[in-house]
Amino acid sequence: MNKEEELNIIKKEITKINIIGTPGAIFLGLGLYALFGAEGEPFHPILNNAKFVLMLLVVGSAIEIWQFTKLMPLFKKQSALNKQ
Protein backbone atom coordinates (compact mmCIF):
# COMPACT_ATOMS: atom_id res chain seq x y z
CA MET A 1 0.00 0.00 0.00
CA ASN A 2 1.44 3.36 -0.94
CA LYS A 3 1.44 6.61 0.98
CA GLU A 4 -1.52 8.16 -0.87
CA GLU A 5 -3.74 5.13 -0.25
CA GLU A 6 -2.90 5.15 3.45
CA LEU A 7 -3.64 8.87 3.67
CA ASN A 8 -7.01 8.35 1.96
CA ILE A 9 -7.89 5.55 4.38
CA ILE A 10 -6.94 7.74 7.34
CA LYS A 11 -9.00 10.67 5.99
CA LYS A 12 -12.04 8.41 5.56
CA GLU A 13 -11.62 7.10 9.11
CA ILE A 14 -11.30 10.65 10.49
CA THR A 15 -14.46 11.68 8.65
CA LYS A 16 -16.35 8.65 9.99
CA ILE A 17 -15.29 9.34 13.56
CA ASN A 18 -16.21 13.02 13.23
CA ILE A 19 -19.69 12.09 11.98
CA ILE A 20 -20.17 9.64 14.85
CA GLY A 21 -18.95 12.29 17.33
CA THR A 22 -21.28 15.03 16.10
CA PRO A 23 -24.07 14.23 18.60
CA GLY A 24 -21.54 14.65 21.42
CA ALA A 25 -20.76 18.19 20.32
CA ILE A 26 -24.47 18.95 20.00
CA PHE A 27 -25.24 17.55 23.47
CA LEU A 28 -22.35 19.46 24.98
CA GLY A 29 -23.44 22.66 23.26
CA LEU A 30 -27.05 22.29 24.38
CA GLY A 31 -25.96 21.54 27.94
CA LEU A 32 -23.69 24.57 28.08
CA TYR A 33 -26.40 26.74 26.53
CA ALA A 34 -28.94 25.59 29.12
CA LEU A 35 -26.47 26.02 31.96
CA PHE A 36 -25.05 29.43 31.08
CA GLY A 37 -26.93 31.05 28.20
CA ALA A 38 -30.64 30.38 28.63
CA GLU A 39 -31.08 32.44 31.82
CA GLY A 40 -34.18 30.48 32.80
CA GLU A 41 -35.91 30.84 29.43
CA PRO A 42 -34.46 28.24 27.02
CA PHE A 43 -35.99 27.58 23.61
CA HIS A 44 -37.32 24.23 24.92
CA PRO A 45 -38.79 23.62 28.40
CA ILE A 46 -36.82 20.39 28.98
CA LEU A 47 -33.64 22.48 29.14
CA ASN A 48 -34.91 23.85 32.47
CA ASN A 49 -34.56 20.37 33.99
CA ALA A 50 -31.22 20.31 35.85
CA LYS A 51 -30.90 16.50 35.69
CA PHE A 52 -31.45 16.49 31.94
CA VAL A 53 -28.89 19.25 31.44
CA LEU A 54 -26.37 17.34 33.57
CA MET A 55 -27.05 14.22 31.50
CA LEU A 56 -26.44 16.19 28.28
CA LEU A 57 -23.12 17.43 29.65
CA VAL A 58 -21.99 14.01 30.84
CA VAL A 59 -22.98 12.13 27.68
CA GLY A 60 -21.64 14.86 25.41
CA SER A 61 -18.34 14.95 27.28
CA ALA A 62 -18.02 11.16 27.17
CA ILE A 63 -18.58 11.10 23.41
CA GLU A 64 -16.09 13.93 22.88
CA ILE A 65 -13.45 12.14 25.00
CA TRP A 66 -14.02 8.93 23.01
CA GLN A 67 -13.69 10.89 19.78
CA PHE A 68 -10.46 12.52 20.98
CA THR A 69 -8.92 9.16 21.91
CA LYS A 70 -9.79 7.73 18.49
CA LEU A 71 -8.62 10.74 16.48
CA MET A 72 -5.24 11.43 18.10
CA PRO A 73 -3.52 8.25 16.82
CA LEU A 74 -4.93 8.88 13.35
CA PHE A 75 -3.64 12.46 13.34
CA LYS A 76 -0.21 11.29 14.49
CA LYS A 77 -0.09 8.64 11.75
CA GLN A 78 -1.27 11.16 9.16
CA SER A 79 1.40 13.63 10.27
CA ALA A 80 4.12 10.98 10.08
CA LEU A 81 3.03 9.99 6.59
CA ASN A 82 2.97 13.60 5.44
CA LYS A 83 6.54 14.13 6.73
CA GLN A 84 7.85 11.22 4.64
Contacts in CASP RR format, 6 or more apart in sequence:
PFRMAT RR
TARGET T0000
AUTHOR 0000-0000-0000
METHOD contacts of the structure
MODEL  1
MNKEEELNIIKKEITKINIIGTPGAIFLGLGLYALFGAEGEPFHPILNNA
KFVLMLLVVGSAIEIWQFTKLMPLFKKQSALNKQ
3 81 0 8 1.000
3 84 0 8 1.000
6 77 0 8 1.000
6 81 0 8 1.000
7 78 0 8 1.000
7 81 0 8 1.000
7 82 0 8 1.000
10 74 0 8 1.000
10 77 0 8 1.000
10 78 0 8 1.000
10 81 0 8 1.000
11 78 0 8 1.000
13 74 0 8 1.000
14 71 0 8 1.000
14 74 0 8 1.000
14 75 0 8 1.000
14 78 0 8 1.000
17 67 0 8 1.000
17 70 0 8 1.000
17 71 0 8 1.000
17 74 0 8 1.000
18 67 0 8 1.000
18 71 0 8 1.000
20 67 0 8 1.000
21 63 0 8 1.000
21 64 0 8 1.000
21 66 0 8 1.000
21 67 0 8 1.000
23 60 0 8 1.000
23 63 0 8 1.000
24 59 0 8 1.000
24 60 0 8 1.000
24 63 0 8 1.000
24 64 0 8 1.000
24 67 0 8 1.000
25 60 0 8 1.000
25 63 0 8 1.000
25 64 0 8 1.000
27 56 0 8 1.000
27 57 0 8 1.000
27 59 0 8 1.000
27 60 0 8 1.000
27 63 0 8 1.000
28 56 0 8 1.000
28 57 0 8 1.000
28 60 0 8 1.000
28 61 0 8 1.000
28 64 0 8 1.000
29 56 0 8 1.000
30 47 0 8 1.000
30 56 0 8 1.000
31 47 0 8 1.000
31 53 0 8 1.000
31 56 0 8 1.000
31 57 0 8 1.000
32 57 0 8 1.000
33 42 0 8 1.000
33 47 0 8 1.000
34 42 0 8 1.000
34 47 0 8 1.000
34 48 0 8 1.000
34 53 0 8 1.000
34 56 0 8 1.000
35 53 0 8 1.000
35 57 0 8 1.000
38 47 0 8 1.000
38 48 0 8 1.000
40 48 0 8 1.000
42 48 0 8 1.000
46 52 0 8 1.000
47 53 0 8 1.000
END
